[in-house]
């Protein structure tokens, strides 16, 4: 990596460093996940202002350091104001950011997840969408090559009635193989729409019991893949 480089990205999180600095974690288009020091960002008259607060979409110039890079300049492309000023939307944004943070590795470019996250944040800023977070989780899992089996039984391969979902088996199960949790017909249809090309229609729908099923399954599936709990999900449960 050259000494100075530029990229666009989305601020995932920040942590304090010393008296005035912060370490900023950004998922970028071409350099994967980047951790960089923003010097003086906590000062009242910081030249960075709020441009490095999550979930801002930014254009960055950075200096590649030995352990941590250094932010030398930043331009805010989108502050997602509608997200920042609404607690429910901000909670959902936090869930999106945490998932991307765990999946993208430092120094490994992953433009697909960057684009997916940017698209999800734009939808979140533009409309109320109860299914946005679970749909994002399912799309992430599919992008990682571990999307659920939904057309046949994930255990035996038969194409009969699918009535259960087991994360360990990787998808829906028939009556003979059923384990895990019950899967309603409406929830199965919704899952197929999310992963089968009707995402726009799904995101425009109101909250339903099938949607809650899909949301719970999405969280379980992503946590199983990551082998860790998602802290932001606990926050969402309180809204």
N, C-alpha and C positions, 0 to 999 in steps of 0.2 A: 504494500500500500504506500502511495507517495506521501511525502511530508504533509502537504496541504491537499485536501480533497473536498469536493462538494457533493451534496446529495439532498434529496427530499425525504421527509419522514414524518412520523407521528410520535409525539411525546407520550411514552407509556407511564413513566413514574419518575420521581426525583427523591433524593435523600440528602440530608444536610451533610456538609463537609466543612469542618472548621467553623469560623465565625461568620463568614460571608459567602461561602461558595456552596454549590450543590453538585452532586453527581446526577446527571440526566441520562435516562435510558430511552433510546429512540429506536423504533423499528423503521428501517430505511428501505428505499427501493432497490439499491444496488449493493449495499454493504451489510445486509442482515441487521442484526441487533447491535447497536453501538452504545457503549457507555462512555460518557465524556464529562469532563469538568467544566462547569459554567462558572467562571471566576466573578465574584462580586455580585452574583445574581440576587442575593438576599439583602443587599443594600437598598435603601429607599430610592436612591437615584441611579439604580442599575441601568446600564444601557440595554439590557435584555428585556426589562419590564416583565410583563406576564407572558411573553412569547414562548417561554419554555415550561409553561404549566400544562399538565395533561388536560385534555387530549388534543392539544394544538397541532395542526398540520403545518409543518415548517419547511423552509429551505435553509440549509445549513452550510456553513463553511467550517471545517474542522482541521486541527493539526493532529496528526497521528503520533501519539506518545508511546512510550515503552509499555506502560501498563494501562493507562487511561488516555483517551484522546482529549483534546481541549477544544471547546467551542470558541471560534474566533469571531463569527458573525452569524446572525440568524434573522430571517424574515418570516413573519407569520403569514401563511397562505389562507388559513381558516381557523378562527378561534372556536367555532361551533358554539356561538353564544347561546343559542336556544337550548343546548345541552347543559352548559355551565350554569344557567339560571333556573333550571328545573331539577329538583332533587331526585325525582324518579328517573328522569332521563340520564342524569349524571351517574346514578347507581348502575343503570344498564350499560353506560359507557365504560364504567370501571370493570364490569364483567367482561366486556369485549377486550379491553386492554390487557387484563390479566391473562386471558386465554392466549392472546397473541404473544405476550411476554414469555410464557412457558414454552411455546412451540417454536419460536424463532431463535436460532442459535447465534451467538456473537460471531461476527466475521463471515457468516455463511449467507450469501444473498438468497432471499426468498421473496421475490417480487409478488408472487401470487398472494401470499398472506398480507403483505402490505396493501395491495389493491383491494383485497376483500375487507380489510379493516377500514380503509378509507371509505369504501362504498357503504359499509354498515353505519359508520358515523354520520355520513351524509343523509342516509335514510332516517336515522335517529333524530337528527336536527330538523328534518322536514315534516315528520309525521309521528303520531302515536302508533306504535306497533308492538303489541304484547309478545309476538312471536319472533321478534328480531334476534334476541340473544340465543334462544335455542336453535333457530335456523342457522345462525352464525356458527354455533358449535358443530352442528351436523355437517355443514359445508367444510369446516376445518378438518373434521375427521375424514371426510371423503377425499379432501385434498391431500391428506397424509396417507391415503391408501388403506384406511381402516373404516370406511363407511359401512353401515349396517346392511345385512342381507335382508331384503324385504319382499322379494318375488317368490321365493320358495323357502321351505323350512331350513334354517341355518344348521340344523343338526343332521337331518336325514335327506334333505334335498327334495322332498315331496312338495307338490304344489297345491295341497289341500288348504283347508281353512287355517289361517295363522291366527292364533289366539293368545300368544304370550310373547314376551321379549326378554331375552337373557343376554346381558352384556358379555358374560363369559363365552357364550356361543357366538357372539357377534351379530345377533339379529333376531328376527321373528321366528317363532317356533309353532309347529302344528300341535294338534290336540294330543297326539301320541307322545310327543317329545317335550311337552310344555314344562317349563321351569322358569325361574326368575319371577317376573311380574305379569299380571294380566295385561293384555293389549287389546283395547277396544277397536272395532272396525273403523270408526271415525278417526282415531289416532293413527292407525296404520295408513289410511288414505291420506292423511295430512303429511305424514312422513314421506310418503311416495311423492307427493306434490313438491315438498321442499327440495328433495333430491332429484326430482325428475323434470324440472324446467318450469314450474309454476311459482317461482319464488315471489315475483311481484304481486301476484294475486294473494298468496299466503300472508305477506307482510301487511296487506291492506285490511285483513280480517280482524274483528274484535276478539276479545278473550272468550274462550269456550272451555268446556271440560276436557275435550280432546286436546286442546292446546296445552292445558296444564299437564296432561299425560306426556305429551311430546317434550315439554320443558323438563320434567323430572327425569325422563329417559336420557335426554341430551346431557344433562349434568352428570348423571351416573356414568354414561359412556365416555365422556371427556375425562372425568376424574380417573376412571379405570385406565384409560390410555396414558394419562400423565403420571399415574401412580401417586397422586397427591390430591388433597382436598383443595377446592377453589374457595378462597376466603370471601371473594366478592359475592358469591352465591348466597352466603349467610346474610349479607347486607341486603340483597334483593328480597329475601324472604320476609324482611321486616317492613316492606313497603307494599 
